[in-house]
Amino acid sequence: LPGDIGEVEEGEPLHLECQIVPVSDNTLQIYWLKDGKPIPTGHRFRTFHDFGFVSLDILDVYAEDSGTYTCVAKNALGQAESTITFTCRAKERILGQTQHPSSVARIQEIEAPKAAPEEIPDAAKEAPRFIKHIGTGEMMYVTEGDSVYLEARVSPADDNSLTYEWLLNGKPLMKAHRFVLSHDFGFIALNILYMYPEDSGTYTLVIKNAAGEAQSVADIDCAAKGSMITESFHPNSVQRIRELEMPLQPPDERPEAPRMAPQIVRPLPPQLDSIHESQTLHLEAQILPVDDNQLKVEWLHNGYPLKAGSRYRLMNDFGFVSLDIDYVIPEDTGTYTLVVTNPEGC
């Protein structure tokens, strides 16, 4: 190691390096001392030893790192040392000098007290006047239901203290959705969507500000229409409406058709042979009358009503009557009877 490297700037990295022999001695021990004591443990101190090269890196040098650093190589036959000394001067912790000298003058200029703006006296208010009046001086005649639009142009247009008011026969105009008011850029308007006879009279627009006031008038006469409309708007439909509203004639009563006693047109087969167990049995007959809703159909087995079961399927539709037994068992043997009844007989 060089004996003395002088002064090192604070915050800069420092690299110390030396070469030792023997290279192949695996019992060789290397350690670093600072002022005779082992260097402190920390991430800033990194040591290296490989193939006879030994180094110490200090990532950021501080003032307290100043002193004498010794590299000691030791084995069973003895030891060797190499020493280096350096000094690190601490930087000032508080920076009193500006980092941007050109900006100081601008900051001082911004922070300097501002001169009070020169007060400009308000311009004298102008008395309001009408450039265009709402009326022509003559009576305006309208019919009930017509719309009326009254518009005036006033001056000064840029006076935000200017107020206006509409009067009807000397009284403030009532508020209603039929009366639409507007005031913009010196134009003042009243739009009456549809007129009634009671809207007839003298309309006055009054404008005011601190310097005075002005008025403009318009006379309107609204003629009334008939209040109740008795004439038909669709004369051709009156007769059709009368026809629809006339009472309906009761329908002609028809005598009921005479009922007939039930008849079996096509009877059941008298006997069925060669029926084996588990076969399907189908019995069918045709009866009259077909349209008798009081007709009752009943099946008997050996003189008793046929018992209910999932194997028995009955049908009666448009005079056709049938009985289906899905699979026959020995207990189904016997006489099956079809009985058809209504109030007229059996």
C-alpha positions in Angstrom: 0.0 0.0 0.0 1.2 3.6 -0.5 2.2 5.1 2.7 0.2 8.3 2.6 -2.3 9.4 0.0 -3.1 12.8 1.6 -6.6 14.2 1.8 -9.7 12.5 0.4 -12.9 14.4 -0.3 -15.9 13.5 1.8 -18.5 11.4 0.1 -16.1 10.0 -2.5 -15.3 6.2 -2.8 -11.8 5.0 -1.9 -10.1 1.8 -3.2 -7.0 0.3 -1.4 -5.1 -2.6 -3.1 -2.0 -4.6 -2.5 -0.4 -7.9 -3.7 0.8 -10.7 -1.4 2.7 -14.1 -1.6 2.5 -17.0 -1.3 -0.6 -17.2 -3.5 -1.3 -20.9 -3.0 -1.2 -20.9 0.8 -4.7 -21.9 2.0 -3.8 -21.2 5.6 -3.1 -17.5 4.9 -5.3 -15.1 6.8 -6.0 -11.5 5.7 -7.5 -8.8 7.9 -7.7 -5.1 7.9 -7.0 -2.7 10.9 -7.8 1.0 11.3 -5.6 2.8 13.8 -4.6 -0.6 15.2 -8.2 -1.9 15.6 -10.3 -4.1 13.2 -12.2 -2.0 10.7 -15.9 -1.5 11.7 -18.5 -3.8 10.2 -20.7 -2.0 7.7 -22.0 -2.0 4.1 -19.5 0.8 3.2 -16.5 -1.5 3.8 -16.0 -4.3 1.3 -12.9 -6.6 1.4 -11.6 -8.9 -1.3 -8.9 -11.6 -1.5 -8.2 -13.7 -4.5 -5.0 -15.1 -6.1 -2.7 -12.9 -4.1 -4.7 -9.7 -4.7 -6.1 -8.0 -1.6 -8.3 -4.9 -1.6 -10.5 -2.7 0.6 -13.2 -0.5 -0.9 -14.9 2.2 1.2 -18.0 3.3 -0.7 -18.5 6.7 0.9 -15.7 8.2 2.9 -16.7 10.3 6.0 -14.5 12.5 8.2 -14.5 9.8 10.9 -12.9 7.4 8.4 -9.6 9.4 8.6 -6.6 7.5 10.0 -4.1 4.7 9.3 -5.3 1.5 7.6 -3.1 -1.7 7.9 -3.4 -4.8 5.8 -2.1 -7.8 7.9 -1.2 -11.2 6.1 -0.5 -14.1 8.5 0.2 -17.8 8.3 2.0 -20.4 10.4 5.5 -19.1 9.5 4.8 -15.4 10.4 3.0 -12.3 9.3 3.5 -9.2 7.1 1.9 -5.7 7.2 1.4 -2.8 4.8 0.1 0.6 6.0 -1.6 3.6 4.4 -2.8 6.9 5.9 -5.3 9.4 4.6 -7.3 12.3 5.9 -11.0 13.3 5.1 -12.2 16.8 5.7 -15.8 17.1 6.5 -18.1 19.3 4.4 -20.2 22.0 5.9 -23.6 20.6 7.1 -25.5 23.8 6.3 -25.0 25.3 2.8 -25.1 29.1 3.2 -24.4 29.8 -0.4 -27.1 29.8 -3.1 -27.1 27.0 -5.6 -28.8 29.3 -8.2 -27.4 32.8 -7.9 -29.3 34.0 -11.0 -32.6 33.2 -9.3 -32.1 35.2 -6.2 -32.7 38.6 -7.9 -35.9 37.3 -9.4 -37.2 36.0 -6.1 -36.4 39.3 -4.5 -38.3 41.1 -7.3 -41.3 38.8 -6.8 -41.4 39.3 -3.1 -40.9 43.0 -3.2 -44.0 45.0 -2.1 -46.2 46.1 -5.0 -47.2 49.6 -5.6 -50.9 50.3 -5.1 -52.8 50.4 -8.5 -53.9 53.8 -9.5 -57.6 54.3 -8.7 -59.7 55.3 -11.7 -62.8 57.2 -10.8 -66.1 55.6 -11.9 -67.6 57.0 -15.0 -70.7 59.1 -14.5 -73.9 57.0 -14.8 -76.0 57.7 -17.9 -79.8 58.0 -17.5 -81.7 55.1 -19.2 -83.5 55.8 -22.4 -85.4 53.9 -25.1 -83.8 53.5 -28.5 -86.7 51.4 -29.7 -90.2 51.5 -28.0 -92.4 48.5 -27.4 -95.4 50.1 -29.1 -96.1 52.2 -32.2 -98.6 54.6 -30.5 -101.6 52.9 -32.0 -104.0 50.2 -30.6 -102.9 46.6 -31.3 -105.9 44.3 -32.0 -105.6 40.6 -31.5 -107.9 37.6 -31.1 -108.2 35.3 -28.1 -105.5 32.5 -28.4 -103.1 34.7 -30.5 -99.5 35.2 -29.3 -98.1 38.7 -28.8 -94.4 39.7 -28.8 -93.3 43.1 -27.4 -89.6 44.2 -27.6 -87.6 47.3 -26.8 -84.0 48.4 -27.1 -82.5 50.4 -24.3 -79.4 52.3 -23.4 -76.9 52.0 -21.7 -76.6 48.3 -22.6 -73.6 47.7 -20.3 -75.1 49.1 -17.1 -75.4 46.1 -14.7 -77.4 48.2 -12.3 -80.2 48.7 -14.8 -83.5 47.2 -13.7 -86.8 46.8 -15.6 -90.4 46.0 -14.8 -93.5 45.3 -16.8 -96.9 46.8 -15.8 -100.4 46.0 -17.1 -102.8 48.9 -16.5 -100.5 50.4 -13.9 -100.1 47.2 -11.9 -97.2 44.7 -12.0 -97.6 42.0 -14.6 -98.7 38.7 -12.9 -96.4 35.8 -13.0 -97.6 32.9 -15.3 -96.1 30.5 -17.7 -97.8 32.4 -20.6 -95.6 35.4 -19.9 -92.0 34.8 -21.0 -89.5 37.7 -20.1 -86.0 38.2 -21.4 -83.3 40.9 -21.1 -79.9 40.6 -22.8 -77.5 43.1 -24.4 -79.8 46.0 -24.2 -82.8 44.2 -25.6 -85.9 43.7 -23.3 -88.8 41.5 -24.5 -92.1 40.2 -23.4 -93.6 37.2 -25.2 -97.2 36.3 -24.4 -97.8 32.8 -25.6 -101.6 33.1 -26.0 -103.9 36.0 -25.2 -107.1 36.0 -23.1 -109.7 38.9 -23.1 -108.6 39.9 -19.6 -105.1 40.5 -20.9 -106.4 43.6 -22.8 -105.0 46.9 -21.6 -102.0 49.2 -21.5 -98.6 47.5 -21.2 -95.8 49.6 -19.7 -92.1 48.9 -19.6 -90.3 50.8 -16.8 -86.4 50.9 -16.8 -84.4 52.5 -13.9 -80.9 53.1 -12.8 -79.2 55.5 -10.3 -79.3 58.3 -12.9 -83.1 58.2 -13.6 -85.8 56.2 -15.3 -87.8 55.9 -18.6 -91.1 54.3 -19.7 -92.5 52.9 -22.9 -96.2 51.9 -23.4 -98.3 49.7 -25.8 -102.1 49.3 -25.9 -103.5 45.8 -26.8 -107.2 44.9 -27.3 -108.0 41.1 -27.3 -111.3 40.0 -28.8 -113.0 37.1 -27.1 -114.1 33.9 -28.9 -117.0 31.7 -28.0 -116.3 30.1 -24.6 -118.3 26.9 -25.5 -118.0 25.2 -28.8 -121.3 23.5 -29.7 -120.7 22.7 -33.4 -119.3 19.3 -34.3 -115.8 19.2 -35.7 -116.7 15.9 -37.5 -120.3 16.2 -38.8 -120.0 12.9 -40.7 -119.3 11.0 -37.5 -122.4 12.1 -35.6 -124.7 9.6 -37.2 -122.3 6.7 -36.7 -122.0 7.6 -33.0 -125.7 7.6 -32.7 -125.9 4.2 -34.2 -123.3 2.8 -31.8 -125.1 4.3 -28.8 -128.6 3.0 -29.7 -129.8 0.1 -27.5 -129.3 -3.3 -29.0 -132.3 -5.4 -30.0 -132.6 -8.6 -27.9 -131.7 -11.7 -30.0 -134.5 -14.0 -31.2 -135.2 -16.8 -28.7 -134.8 -20.2 -30.4 -136.5 -23.2 -28.9 -134.2 -25.8 -27.5 -133.8 -28.9 -29.7 -135.6 -32.0 -28.2 -133.2 -34.2 -26.2 -132.8 -37.8 -27.2 -132.1 -40.9 -25.2 -128.6 -42.3 -25.5 -127.9 -44.9 -28.1 -125.0 -47.2 -28.8 -124.5 -47.2 -32.5 -121.6 -49.6 -32.6 -121.6 -51.9 -29.6 -118.7 -53.6 -27.9 -117.6 -57.1 -29.3 -119.6 -59.8 -27.6 -116.6 -61.9 -26.7 -112.8 -61.8 -27.0 -110.7 -65.0 -27.0 -107.0 -65.7 -27.0 -106.1 -62.9 -24.6 -102.9 -63.7 -22.9 -101.4 -62.2 -19.7 -99.4 -58.9 -20.2 -101.1 -58.2 -23.6 -102.9 -54.8 -24.2 -106.7 -54.9 -24.4 -108.6 -52.3 -26.5 -112.5 -52.0 -26.3 -114.3 -49.4 -28.4 -117.9 -48.3 -29.1 -119.7 -45.5 -30.8 -122.6 -43.7 -29.1 -125.3 -40.9 -29.7 -126.0 -38.1 -29.1 -122.6 -36.6 -29.8 -123.3 -33.0 -28.6 -125.0 -33.8 -25.3 -123.0 -32.3 -22.5 -125.1 -34.1 -19.9 -124.2 -37.5 -21.2 -122.5 -39.8 -18.7 -120.3 -42.8 -19.6 -119.5 -45.5 -17.1 -117.6 -48.9 -17.4 -118.5 -51.9 -15.3 -116.5 -55.1 -14.7 -118.6 -58.1 -13.7 -121.4 -55.7 -12.7 -119.2 -53.5 -10.5 -117.7 -50.0 -11.4 -114.3 -50.4 -13.0 -111.7 -49.7 -10.3 -109.2 -46.9 -10.9 -105.7 -47.7 -11.8 -102.7 -46.7 -13.9 -103.3 -49.6 -16.3 -106.8 -48.3 -17.3 -107.1 -45.5 -19.8 -110.6 -44.2 -20.7 -111.6 -41.9 -23.5 -114.9 -40.2 -24.6 -114.6 -37.8 -27.6 -117.2 -36.9 -30.3 -119.2 -40.1 -29.7 -116.3 -42.5 -29.6 -115.8 -44.3 -26.3 -112.9 -46.6 -25.6 -111.2 -48.5 -22.8 -107.5 -49.6 -22.9 -105.9 -51.9 -20.4 -102.1 -51.6 -20.8 -101.3 -55.2 -19.7 -103.8 -57.8 -18.8 -103.6 -60.0 -15.7 -105.7 -63.0 -14.8 -107.8 -60.9 -12.4 -109.1 -58.9 -15.4 -111.0 -61.9 -16.7 -114.8 -61.3 -16.8 -117.6 -59.3 -18.4 -117.1 -55.6 -19.3 -120.2 -53.4 -19.6 -120.5 -49.9 -21.1 -123.4 -47.8 -19.5 -124.4 -44.5 -21.2 -127.0 -42.3 -19.4 -128.6 -38.8 -19.7 -131.8 -37.3 -18.3 -133.8 -38.9 -21.1 -132.8 -42.5 -20.4 -130.1 -45.1 -20.3 
